[in-house]
Amino acid sequence: MWSRGGSRILGLVASAALLVVACGGGSDEAYAPPKTGAGIYEASCATCHGKSGQGFVGPSLVDTAVEYPDVADEIAVVTNGIGEMPAWGGRFTTKQIATVVDYTRTRFATGSSTTTNPNTSGPPAPSSP
Ligand code: HEC
């Protein structure tokens, strides 16, 4: 008698938990994605590229403005993904990607800015196989 009551309660708890899982996840209202370059970077990029763009699982982003003299190329890499890095195009709007790319170029880059061509003293671009 005790055990029957107990299992009924357990069943109720289990279905309540299922309901919470079914309704609780993935609600767009609950999660406001960050809008600033720093916010996006820290939320989505820093885990792999390091808080200061120094690199970790992913490569250092310090030289991206040298590697990608045209900012559009870096935006394309982030949008479409490259190698081990997932594509971010489905997660962020074009504007958000441009914002975070701009952030990496202005914040981490060694002495270069977003708009000037930094192609002055950088190492030669590696030839890809
Ligand atoms: C899951 C880990 C991971 C996350 C998160 C991540 N990246 Fe990457 N990223 C990588 C890896 C690994 C590479 C190198 C891929 C390759 O070249 O094979 C890379 C490459 C890049 C490159 C090209 C760098 C180069 O030297 O060519 C850029 C730019 C970049 N990531 C920007 C970003 C931005 C911006 C974000 C956040 C929206 C981000 N990444 C989030 C792992 C990650």
Backbone and ligand atoms as CSV (ligand in chain L), in Angstrom:
chain,resi,resn,atom,element,x,y,z
A,1,MET,N,N,0.844,-1.200,0.000
A,1,MET,CA,C,0.000,0.000,0.000
A,1,MET,C,C,0.876,1.245,0.000
A,2,TRP,N,N,1.855,1.228,0.834
A,2,TRP,CA,C,2.760,2.364,0.861
A,2,TRP,C,C,3.513,2.490,-0.465
A,3,SER,N,N,3.933,1.296,-0.950
A,3,SER,CA,C,4.752,1.367,-2.157
A,3,SER,C,C,3.922,1.790,-3.368
A,4,ARG,N,N,2.597,1.375,-3.394
A,4,ARG,CA,C,1.768,1.804,-4.538
A,4,ARG,C,C,1.602,3.320,-4.550
A,5,GLY,N,N,1.307,3.861,-3.364
A,5,GLY,CA,C,1.177,5.318,-3.292
A,5,GLY,C,C,2.470,5.993,-3.697
A,6,GLY,N,N,3.554,5.422,-3.239
A,6,GLY,CA,C,4.857,6.020,-3.546
A,6,GLY,C,C,5.129,6.053,-5.028
A,7,SER,N,N,4.815,4.943,-5.694
A,7,SER,CA,C,5.158,4.942,-7.116
A,7,SER,C,C,4.237,5.879,-7.897
A,8,ARG,N,N,2.997,6.052,-7.413
A,8,ARG,CA,C,2.126,6.987,-8.124
A,8,ARG,C,C,2.699,8.406,-8.013
A,9,ILE,N,N,3.157,8.723,-6.819
A,9,ILE,CA,C,3.752,10.047,-6.639
A,9,ILE,C,C,4.996,10.194,-7.525
A,10,LEU,N,N,5.788,9.127,-7.538
A,10,LEU,CA,C,6.977,9.169,-8.390
A,10,LEU,C,C,6.604,9.429,-9.840
A,11,GLY,N,N,5.533,8.742,-10.287
A,11,GLY,CA,C,5.092,8.931,-11.661
A,11,GLY,C,C,4.693,10.365,-11.923
A,12,LEU,N,N,3.972,10.942,-10.964
A,12,LEU,CA,C,3.561,12.333,-11.119
A,12,LEU,C,C,4.775,13.248,-11.210
A,13,VAL,N,N,5.732,13.000,-10.331
A,13,VAL,CA,C,6.929,13.834,-10.345
A,13,VAL,C,C,7.637,13.706,-11.681
A,14,ALA,N,N,7.716,12.459,-12.172
A,14,ALA,CA,C,8.419,12.244,-13.434
A,14,ALA,C,C,7.727,12.980,-14.574
A,15,SER,N,N,6.381,12.918,-14.637
A,15,SER,CA,C,5.733,13.588,-15.761
A,15,SER,C,C,5.816,15.107,-15.607
A,16,ALA,N,N,5.811,15.575,-14.378
A,16,ALA,CA,C,5.982,17.012,-14.185
A,16,ALA,C,C,7.357,17.449,-14.683
A,17,ALA,N,N,8.361,16.630,-14.385
A,17,ALA,CA,C,9.708,16.975,-14.824
A,17,ALA,C,C,9.773,16.980,-16.348
A,18,LEU,N,N,9.109,16.012,-16.986
A,18,LEU,CA,C,9.093,15.967,-18.448
A,18,LEU,C,C,8.462,17.229,-19.017
A,19,LEU,N,N,7.367,17.651,-18.393
A,19,LEU,CA,C,6.694,18.864,-18.852
A,19,LEU,C,C,7.633,20.064,-18.786
A,20,VAL,N,N,8.343,20.154,-17.685
A,20,VAL,CA,C,9.257,21.281,-17.520
A,20,VAL,C,C,10.316,21.252,-18.613
A,21,VAL,N,N,10.842,20.048,-18.878
A,21,VAL,CA,C,11.865,19.933,-19.923
A,21,VAL,C,C,11.276,20.328,-21.273
A,22,ALA,N,N,10.052,19.855,-21.544
A,22,ALA,CA,C,9.454,20.105,-22.848
A,22,ALA,C,C,9.186,21.595,-23.059
A,23,CYS,N,N,8.769,22.286,-22.012
A,23,CYS,CA,C,8.376,23.677,-22.184
A,23,CYS,C,C,9.490,24.652,-21.856
A,24,GLY,N,N,10.415,24.227,-21.051
A,24,GLY,CA,C,11.374,25.185,-20.523
A,24,GLY,C,C,12.502,25.521,-21.462
A,25,GLY,N,N,12.916,24.591,-22.298
A,25,GLY,CA,C,14.105,24.829,-23.109
A,25,GLY,C,C,13.827,25.653,-24.344
A,26,GLY,N,N,14.814,26.355,-24.808
A,26,GLY,CA,C,14.783,26.980,-26.112
A,26,GLY,C,C,13.790,28.106,-26.296
A,27,SER,N,N,13.301,28.670,-25.208
A,27,SER,CA,C,12.410,29.805,-25.370
A,27,SER,C,C,13.204,31.052,-25.713
A,28,ASP,N,N,12.833,31.670,-26.820
A,28,ASP,CA,C,13.582,32.841,-27.278
A,28,ASP,C,C,13.424,34.022,-26.327
A,29,GLU,N,N,12.280,34.067,-25.647
A,29,GLU,CA,C,12.041,35.203,-24.767
A,29,GLU,C,C,12.976,35.189,-23.567
A,30,ALA,N,N,13.291,33.975,-23.114
A,30,ALA,CA,C,14.083,33.874,-21.898
A,30,ALA,C,C,15.533,34.288,-22.135
A,31,TYR,N,N,16.010,34.111,-23.356
A,31,TYR,CA,C,17.426,34.358,-23.613
A,31,TYR,C,C,17.582,35.507,-24.598
A,32,ALA,N,N,18.113,36.596,-24.128
A,32,ALA,CA,C,18.388,37.714,-25.021
A,32,ALA,C,C,19.839,37.625,-25.461
A,33,PRO,N,N,20.094,37.379,-26.723
A,33,PRO,CA,C,21.477,37.273,-27.174
A,33,PRO,C,C,22.198,38.603,-27.024
A,34,PRO,N,N,23.471,38.558,-26.699
A,34,PRO,CA,C,24.215,39.797,-26.532
A,34,PRO,C,C,24.304,40.542,-27.858
A,35,LYS,N,N,24.346,41.858,-27.784
A,35,LYS,CA,C,24.340,42.650,-29.015
A,35,LYS,C,C,25.673,43.329,-29.285
A,36,THR,N,N,26.474,43.514,-28.266
A,36,THR,CA,C,27.747,44.185,-28.494
A,36,THR,C,C,28.794,43.173,-28.943
A,37,GLY,N,N,29.824,43.676,-29.600
A,37,GLY,CA,C,30.898,42.792,-30.024
A,37,GLY,C,C,31.518,42.065,-28.849
A,38,ALA,N,N,31.745,42.795,-27.768
A,38,ALA,CA,C,32.350,42.177,-26.593
A,38,ALA,C,C,31.429,41.113,-26.004
A,39,GLY,N,N,30.146,41.416,-25.974
A,39,GLY,CA,C,29.181,40.473,-25.410
A,39,GLY,C,C,29.119,39.194,-26.220
A,40,ILE,N,N,29.043,39.343,-27.539
A,40,ILE,CA,C,28.988,38.170,-28.407
A,40,ILE,C,C,30.288,37.388,-28.285
A,41,TYR,N,N,31.400,38.098,-28.297
A,41,TYR,CA,C,32.681,37.418,-28.247
A,41,TYR,C,C,32.808,36.603,-26.965
A,42,GLU,N,N,32.487,37.251,-25.855
A,42,GLU,CA,C,32.665,36.555,-24.577
A,42,GLU,C,C,31.711,35.380,-24.439
A,43,ALA,N,N,30.507,35.522,-24.991
A,43,ALA,CA,C,29.532,34.445,-24.863
A,43,ALA,C,C,29.822,33.286,-25.807
A,44,SER,N,N,30.324,33.565,-27.001
A,44,SER,CA,C,30.375,32.513,-28.013
A,44,SER,C,C,31.752,32.201,-28.572
A,45,CYS,N,N,32.710,33.062,-28.399
A,45,CYS,CA,C,33.994,32.853,-29.057
A,45,CYS,C,C,35.135,32.635,-28.069
A,46,ALA,N,N,35.028,33.274,-26.899
A,46,ALA,CA,C,36.165,33.275,-25.979
A,46,ALA,C,C,36.521,31.879,-25.489
A,47,THR,N,N,35.536,30.988,-25.417
A,47,THR,CA,C,35.827,29.632,-24.953
A,47,THR,C,C,36.881,28.972,-25.825
A,48,CYS,N,N,36.879,29.255,-27.100
A,48,CYS,CA,C,37.837,28.603,-28.001
A,48,CYS,C,C,38.996,29.511,-28.391
A,49,HIS,N,N,38.757,30.801,-28.447
A,49,HIS,CA,C,39.810,31.691,-28.945
A,49,HIS,C,C,40.483,32.476,-27.821
A,50,GLY,N,N,40.041,32.270,-26.593
A,50,GLY,CA,C,40.660,32.959,-25.466
A,50,GLY,C,C,40.034,34.318,-25.234
A,51,LYS,N,N,40.023,34.725,-23.987
A,51,LYS,CA,C,39.384,35.971,-23.610
A,51,LYS,C,C,40.012,37.180,-24.304
A,52,SER,N,N,41.296,37.114,-24.552
A,52,SER,CA,C,41.966,38.226,-25.224
A,52,SER,C,C,42.340,37.861,-26.654
A,53,GLY,N,N,41.677,36.867,-27.209
A,53,GLY,CA,C,41.973,36.467,-28.574
A,53,GLY,C,C,43.331,35.802,-28.714
A,54,GLN,N,N,43.878,35.346,-27.603
A,54,GLN,CA,C,45.232,34.781,-27.640
A,54,GLN,C,C,45.261,33.365,-28.202
A,55,GLY,N,N,44.072,32.786,-28.355
A,55,GLY,CA,C,44.010,31.435,-28.877
A,55,GLY,C,C,43.936,30.409,-27.762
A,56,PHE,N,N,43.221,29.319,-28.032
A,56,PHE,CA,C,43.106,28.230,-27.062
A,56,PHE,C,C,42.835,26.967,-27.866
A,57,VAL,N,N,41.592,26.548,-27.962
A,57,VAL,CA,C,41.270,25.444,-28.863
A,57,VAL,C,C,41.378,25.934,-30.311
A,58,GLY,N,N,40.919,27.147,-30.516
A,58,GLY,CA,C,41.023,27.779,-31.825
A,58,GLY,C,C,42.287,28.625,-31.890
A,59,PRO,N,N,42.660,29.043,-33.071
A,59,PRO,CA,C,43.887,29.834,-33.224
A,59,PRO,C,C,43.752,31.235,-32.633
A,60,SER,N,N,44.869,31.854,-32.404
A,60,SER,CA,C,44.885,33.241,-31.957
A,60,SER,C,C,44.228,34.132,-33.004
A,61,LEU,N,N,43.486,35.116,-32.530
A,61,LEU,CA,C,42.827,36.028,-33.460
A,61,LEU,C,C,43.544,37.372,-33.529
A,62,VAL,N,N,44.732,37.407,-32.973
A,62,VAL,CA,C,45.457,38.668,-32.905
A,62,VAL,C,C,45.786,39.205,-34.301
A,63,ASP,N,N,46.019,38.296,-35.237
A,63,ASP,CA,C,46.484,38.711,-36.559
A,63,ASP,C,C,45.415,38.643,-37.643
A,64,THR,N,N,44.165,38.563,-37.259
A,64,THR,CA,C,43.157,38.346,-38.298
A,64,THR,C,C,43.110,39.491,-39.310
A,65,ALA,N,N,43.380,40.709,-38.845
A,65,ALA,CA,C,43.330,41.830,-39.782
A,65,ALA,C,C,44.465,41.741,-40.793
A,66,VAL,N,N,45.555,41.061,-40.410
A,66,VAL,CA,C,46.652,40.841,-41.353
A,66,VAL,C,C,46.308,39.686,-42.280
A,67,GLU,N,N,45.729,38.651,-41.679
A,67,GLU,CA,C,45.382,37.479,-42.471
A,67,GLU,C,C,44.244,37.756,-43.440
A,68,TYR,N,N,43.320,38.577,-42.976
A,68,TYR,CA,C,42.169,38.909,-43.810
A,68,TYR,C,C,42.148,40.418,-44.019
A,69,PRO,N,N,42.950,40.905,-44.939
A,69,PRO,CA,C,42.986,42.353,-45.177
A,69,PRO,C,C,41.592,42.890,-45.516
A,70,ASP,N,N,40.804,42.054,-46.177
A,70,ASP,CA,C,39.433,42.445,-46.466
A,70,ASP,C,C,38.530,41.871,-45.377
A,71,VAL,N,N,37.883,42.772,-44.649
A,71,VAL,CA,C,37.067,42.333,-43.521
A,71,VAL,C,C,35.974,41.365,-43.962
A,72,ALA,N,N,35.540,41.503,-45.204
A,72,ALA,CA,C,34.469,40.627,-45.708
A,72,ALA,C,C,34.907,39.163,-45.700
A,73,ASP,N,N,36.200,38.927,-45.900
A,73,ASP,CA,C,36.685,37.546,-45.894
A,73,ASP,C,C,36.588,36.930,-44.505
A,74,GLU,N,N,36.890,37.728,-43.492
A,74,GLU,CA,C,36.796,37.207,-42.132
A,74,GLU,C,C,35.335,36.998,-41.748
A,75,ILE,N,N,34.492,37.899,-42.171
A,75,ILE,CA,C,33.061,37.732,-41.909
A,75,ILE,C,C,32.564,36.437,-42.555
A,76,ALA,N,N,33.058,36.157,-43.765
A,76,ALA,CA,C,32.639,34.927,-44.454
A,76,ALA,C,C,33.096,33.690,-43.699
A,77,VAL,N,N,34.321,33.728,-43.152
A,77,VAL,CA,C,34.849,32.587,-42.402
A,77,VAL,C,C,33.983,32.316,-41.172
A,78,VAL,N,N,33.643,33.372,-40.470
A,78,VAL,CA,C,32.839,33.211,-39.254
A,78,VAL,C,C,31.422,32.763,-39.616
A,79,THR,N,N,30.889,33.303,-40.679
A,79,THR,CA,C,29.526,32.951,-41.089
A,79,THR,C,C,29.439,31.493,-41.529
A,80,ASN,N,N,30.411,31.048,-42.303
A,80,ASN,CA,C,30.330,29.714,-42.901
A,80,ASN,C,C,31.074,28.643,-42.122
A,81,GLY,N,N,31.896,29.055,-41.155
A,81,GLY,CA,C,32.692,28.090,-40.424
A,81,GLY,C,C,33.937,27.726,-41.214
A,82,ILE,N,N,34.900,27.166,-40.518
A,82,ILE,CA,C,36.139,26.746,-41.182
A,82,ILE,C,C,36.741,25.624,-40.351
A,83,GLY,N,N,37.192,24.568,-41.018
A,83,GLY,CA,C,37.805,23.453,-40.304
A,83,GLY,C,C,36.941,22.977,-39.152
A,84,GLU,N,N,37.507,23.048,-37.953
A,84,GLU,CA,C,36.821,22.571,-36.754
A,84,GLU,C,C,35.772,23.563,-36.254
A,85,MET,N,N,35.827,24.776,-36.749
A,85,MET,CA,C,34.901,25.777,-36.202
A,85,MET,C,C,33.549,25.699,-36.889
A,86,PRO,N,N,32.488,25.670,-36.072
A,86,PRO,CA,C,31.146,25.616,-36.651
A,86,PRO,C,C,30.803,26.930,-37.354
A,87,ALA,N,N,29.837,26.861,-38.254
A,87,ALA,CA,C,29.329,28.071,-38.907
A,87,ALA,C,C,28.470,28.849,-37.919
A,88,TRP,N,N,28.642,30.150,-37.908
A,88,TRP,CA,C,27.875,30.975,-36.985
A,88,TRP,C,C,26.723,31.669,-37.682
A,89,GLY,N,N,26.611,31.471,-38.970
A,89,GLY,CA,C,25.578,32.152,-39.741
A,89,GLY,C,C,24.169,31.824,-39.286
A,90,GLY,N,N,23.954,30.608,-38.791
A,90,GLY,CA,C,22.626,30.248,-38.335
A,90,GLY,C,C,22.309,30.765,-36.946
A,91,ARG,N,N,23.337,31.140,-36.235
A,91,ARG,CA,C,23.162,31.543,-34.846
A,91,ARG,C,C,23.041,33.057,-34.710
A,92,PHE,N,N,23.794,33.757,-35.557
A,92,PHE,CA,C,23.813,35.216,-35.447
A,92,PHE,C,C,23.369,35.851,-36.757
A,93,THR,N,N,22.860,37.056,-36.657
A,93,THR,CA,C,22.537,37.808,-37.863
A,93,THR,C,C,23.833,38.316,-38.489
A,94,THR,N,N,23.739,38.688,-39.741
A,94,THR,CA,C,24.899,39.242,-40.442
A,94,THR,C,C,25.469,40.420,-39.672
A,95,LYS,N,N,24.579,41.208,-39.114
A,95,LYS,CA,C,25.032,42.384,-38.386
A,95,LYS,C,C,25.800,41.990,-37.122
A,96,GLN,N,N,25.305,40.979,-36.434
A,96,GLN,CA,C,26.002,40.536,-35.223
A,96,GLN,C,C,27.381,39.979,-35.567
A,97,ILE,N,N,27.466,39.264,-36.658
A,97,ILE,CA,C,28.765,38.708,-37.055
A,97,ILE,C,C,29.723,39.831,-37.431
A,98,ALA,N,N,29.221,40.801,-38.174
A,98,ALA,CA,C,30.070,41.942,-38.519
A,98,ALA,C,C,30.541,42.651,-37.254
A,99,THR,N,N,29.643,42.754,-36.279
A,99,THR,CA,C,29.985,43.436,-35.032
A,99,THR,C,C,31.083,42.690,-34.279
A,100,VAL,N,N,30.948,41.370,-34.177
A,100,VAL,CA,C,31.937,40.622,-33.401
A,100,VAL,C,C,33.263,40.533,-34.156
A,101,VAL,N,N,33.197,40.450,-35.473
A,101,VAL,CA,C,34.430,40.444,-36.262
A,101,VAL,C,C,35.150,41.780,-36.094
A,102,ASP,N,N,34.383,42.834,-36.153
A,102,ASP,CA,C,34.954,44.152,-35.945
A,102,ASP,C,C,35.632,44.232,-34.576
A,103,TYR,N,N,34.969,43.653,-33.597
A,103,TYR,CA,C,35.525,43.647,-32.247
A,103,TYR,C,C,36.874,42.918,-32.213
A,104,THR,N,N,36.944,41.745,-32.856
A,104,THR,CA,C,38.209,41.002,-32.815
A,104,THR,C,C,39.312,41.787,-33.518
A,105,ARG,N,N,38.952,42.509,-34.569
A,105,ARG,CA,C,39.979,43.232,-35.324
A,105,ARG,C,C,40.454,44.483,-34.604
A,106,THR,N,N,39.536,45.151,-33.925
A,106,THR,CA,C,39.938,46.391,-33.266
A,106,THR,C,C,40.491,46.119,-31.877
A,107,ARG,N,N,40.011,45.073,-31.235
A,107,ARG,CA,C,40.360,44.847,-29.849
A,107,ARG,C,C,41.669,44.072,-29.690
A,108,PHE,N,N,41.850,43.066,-30.564
A,108,PHE,CA,C,42.994,42.180,-30.365
A,108,PHE,C,C,44.157,42.509,-31.285
A,109,ALA,N,N,43.833,43.112,-32.414
A,109,ALA,CA,C,44.851,43.290,-33.434
A,109,ALA,C,C,45.993,44.143,-32.910
A,110,THR,N,N,47.181,43.801,-33.343
A,110,THR,CA,C,48.356,44.531,-32.891
A,110,THR,C,C,48.559,45.747,-33.777
A,111,GLY,N,N,48.013,46.857,-33.344
A,111,GLY,CA,C,48.281,48.123,-34.005
A,111,GLY,C,C,47.556,48.371,-35.309
A,112,SER,N,N,46.650,47.503,-35.693
A,112,SER,CA,C,45.917,47.774,-36.925
A,112,SER,C,C,44.471,48.116,-36.588
A,113,SER,N,N,43.811,48.721,-37.510
A,113,SER,CA,C,42.424,49.073,-37.270
A,113,SER,C,C,41.545,48.398,-38.312
A,114,THR,N,N,40.255,48.582,-38.185
A,114,THR,CA,C,39.319,47.902,-39.062
A,114,THR,C,C,39.423,48.385,-40.500
A,115,THR,N,N,39.650,49.664,-40.669
A,115,THR,CA,C,39.478,50.228,-41.997
A,115,THR,C,C,40.784,50.369,-42.774
A,116,THR,N,N,41.891,50.585,-42.080
A,116,THR,CA,C,43.128,50.731,-42.842
A,116,THR,C,C,43.653,49.370,-43.252
A,117,ASN,N,N,44.316,49.330,-44.350
A,117,ASN,CA,C,44.915,48.094,-44.809
A,117,ASN,C,C,46.189,47.832,-44.016
A,118,PRO,N,N,46.218,46.761,-43.242
A,118,PRO,CA,C,47.371,46.508,-42.371
A,118,PRO,C,C,48.483,45.771,-43.098
A,119,ASN,N,N,48.365,45.671,-44.387
A,119,ASN,CA,C,49.266,44.826,-45.156
A,119,ASN,C,C,50.644,45.471,-45.330
A,120,THR,N,N,51.261,45.830,-44.218
A,120,THR,CA,C,52.535,46.517,-44.309
A,120,THR,C,C,53.679,45.658,-43.782
A,121,SER,N,N,53.500,45.097,-42.591
A,121,SER,CA,C,54.623,44.378,-42.002
A,121,SER,C,C,54.273,42.952,-41.608
A,122,GLY,N,N,53.083,42.503,-41.986
A,122,GLY,CA,C,52.659,41.165,-41.591
A,122,GLY,C,C,53.459,40.088,-42.296
A,123,PRO,N,N,53.452,38.893,-41.745
A,123,PRO,CA,C,54.134,37.775,-42.385
A,123,PRO,C,C,53.406,37.417,-43.680
A,124,PRO,N,N,54.082,36.784,-44.610
A,124,PRO,CA,C,53.411,36.385,-45.844
A,124,PRO,C,C,52.297,35.400,-45.538
A,125,ALA,N,N,51.226,35.500,-46.288
A,125,ALA,CA,C,50.105,34.594,-46.064
A,125,ALA,C,C,50.543,33.166,-46.359
A,126,PRO,N,N,50.207,32.238,-45.463
A,126,PRO,CA,C,50.596,30.845,-45.693
A,126,PRO,C,C,49.864,30.310,-46.916
A,127,SER,N,N,50.563,29.557,-47.727
A,127,SER,CA,C,49.897,28.981,-48.898
A,127,SER,C,C,49.144,27.732,-48.468
A,128,SER,N,N,47.890,27.723,-48.761
A,128,SER,CA,C,47.097,26.564,-48.332
A,128,SER,C,C,47.255,25.436,-49.351
A,129,PRO,N,N,47.276,24.208,-48.868
A,129,PRO,CA,C,47.502,23.064,-49.734
A,129,PRO,C,C,46.331,22.868,-50.682
L,1,HEC,C1,C,34.267,25.365,-30.692
L,1,HEC,C2,C,35.424,26.238,-30.691
L,1,HEC,C3,C,35.286,27.560,-31.429
L,1,HEC,C4,C,34.402,28.584,-31.195
L,1,HEC,C5,C,33.296,28.619,-30.147
L,1,HEC,C6,C,34.735,29.640,-32.121
L,1,HEC,N1,N,35.795,29.256,-32.890
L,1,HEC,FE1,FE,36.688,30.362,-34.338
L,1,HEC,N2,N,37.890,28.793,-34.807
L,1,HEC,C7,C,37.966,27.599,-34.123
L,1,HEC,C8,C,38.944,26.741,-34.756
L,1,HEC,C9,C,39.337,25.336,-34.291
L,1,HEC,C10,C,39.466,27.467,-35.848
L,1,HEC,C11,C,40.517,26.995,-36.858
L,1,HEC,C12,C,39.832,26.226,-37.951
L,1,HEC,C13,C,40.790,25.763,-39.021
L,1,HEC,O1,O,41.468,26.622,-39.585
L,1,HEC,O2,O,40.806,24.568,-39.275
L,1,HEC,C14,C,38.779,28.758,-35.832
L,1,HEC,C15,C,39.041,29.766,-36.744
L,1,HEC,C16,C,38.516,31.056,-36.664
L,1,HEC,C17,C,38.889,32.160,-37.517
L,1,HEC,C18,C,39.919,32.098,-38.619
L,1,HEC,C19,C,41.244,32.359,-37.964
L,1,HEC,C20,C,42.401,32.258,-38.902
L,1,HEC,O3,O,43.525,32.460,-38.412
L,1,HEC,O4,O,42.213,31.986,-40.082
L,1,HEC,C21,C,38.180,33.251,-37.122
L,1,HEC,C22,C,38.235,34.641,-37.703
L,1,HEC,C23,C,37.343,32.830,-36.026
L,1,HEC,N3,N,37.581,31.487,-35.763
L,1,HEC,C24,C,36.480,33.642,-35.360
L,1,HEC,C25,C,35.570,33.201,-34.405
L,1,HEC,C26,C,34.517,34.020,-33.854
L,1,HEC,C27,C,34.269,35.476,-34.186
L,1,HEC,C28,C,33.826,33.228,-32.993
L,1,HEC,C29,C,32.574,33.585,-32.183
L,1,HEC,C30,C,31.397,33.924,-32.970
L,1,HEC,C31,C,34.459,31.919,-32.984
L,1,HEC,N4,N,35.508,31.945,-33.861
L,1,HEC,C32,C,34.078,30.852,-32.194
L,1,HEC,C33,C,37.208,27.247,-33.020
L,1,HEC,C34,C,36.161,27.994,-32.500
